[in-house]
Amino acid sequence: MSTINSEISDLLNDISVYLEQTRNGIMVDMASLPEKIVRVQGRVQSAPRDDRIELTKFMNQVMQSLNALSNEIQQRHDTLGRDIHAMESGMHKE
């Protein structure tokens, strides 16, 4: 269980770094994130039942972190879209 718990902790750390970078306006390559999530999720599902209950709580934290990351990405996308629209509108007025 400690190995899986360590992998979950690493995953949470990765998501936290991605979130911070996104908040700072840095484009982040998250291509490896889905693979990591699937791998850890598979390990949690194949863990012994008693461990699985505890590990599932940690996976719920992963899901909450992913939701926060997703919301931040959406906010950045919306802001960027508004900025581009404002710039385009300003160019057309000239």
C-alpha positions in Angstrom: 0.0 0.0 0.0 2.8 2.4 0.7 4.1 2.2 -2.9 0.6 3.0 -4.2 0.3 5.8 -1.6 3.6 7.2 -2.8 2.4 7.2 -6.4 -0.8 9.0 -5.4 1.3 11.5 -3.6 3.5 12.0 -6.6 0.4 12.4 -8.8 -1.0 15.0 -6.4 2.3 16.9 -6.5 2.4 16.9 -10.3 -1.2 18.3 -10.4 -0.2 20.9 -7.9 2.7 22.0 -10.0 0.6 22.1 -13.1 -2.0 24.2 -11.3 0.6 26.6 -10.0 2.1 27.0 -13.5 -1.3 27.4 -15.1 -2.1 30.2 -12.5 1.2 31.9 -13.5 0.2 31.9 -17.1 2.7 29.2 -18.2 1.7 26.7 -20.8 2.1 23.2 -19.4 2.6 19.9 -21.2 0.3 17.5 -19.4 0.5 14.7 -21.9 1.8 12.2 -19.4 -0.9 13.0 -16.8 -3.7 10.7 -18.2 -1.4 7.8 -18.3 -0.2 8.3 -14.7 -3.8 8.6 -13.5 -4.9 5.4 -15.3 -1.9 3.5 -13.9 -2.5 4.6 -10.3 -6.2 4.0 -10.6 -5.5 0.5 -11.8 -3.1 -0.1 -8.9 -5.7 1.1 -6.5 -8.4 -1.1 -8.0 -6.2 -4.2 -7.8 -5.1 -3.5 -4.2 -6.4 -5.7 -1.3 -9.9 -4.7 -0.3 -8.9 -3.2 3.1 -6.2 -1.0 1.4 -8.5 -0.1 -1.5 -10.9 1.7 0.8 -8.2 3.9 2.2 -6.6 4.4 -1.2 -9.9 5.4 -2.7 -10.0 8.4 -0.2 -6.7 9.5 -1.6 -7.9 9.1 -5.2 -10.8 11.3 -4.3 -8.2 14.0 -3.4 -6.7 13.4 -6.9 -10.1 14.0 -8.4 -10.6 17.2 -6.4 -7.2 18.4 -7.5 -8.0 17.6 -11.2 -11.2 19.6 -10.9 -9.3 22.6 -9.5 -6.8 22.3 -12.4 -9.6 21.9 -15.0 -11.4 25.0 -13.6 -8.2 27.0 -13.7 -7.5 25.9 -17.3 -11.0 26.9 -18.3 -10.7 30.3 -16.6 -7.4 30.9 -18.4 -9.0 29.8 -21.7 -11.9 32.2 -21.2 -9.7 35.1 -20.2 -7.5 34.5 -23.2 -10.5 34.3 -25.5 -11.8 37.6 -24.1 -8.4 39.3 -24.5 -8.1 38.1 -28.1 -11.6 39.3 -28.9 -10.8 42.7 -27.3 -7.6 43.0 -29.3 -9.4 42.0 -32.6 -12.2 44.5 -31.9 -9.7 47.2 -31.3 -7.9 46.4 -34.5 -11.1 46.6 -36.5 -11.9 50.1 -35.1 -8.7 51.6 -36.4 
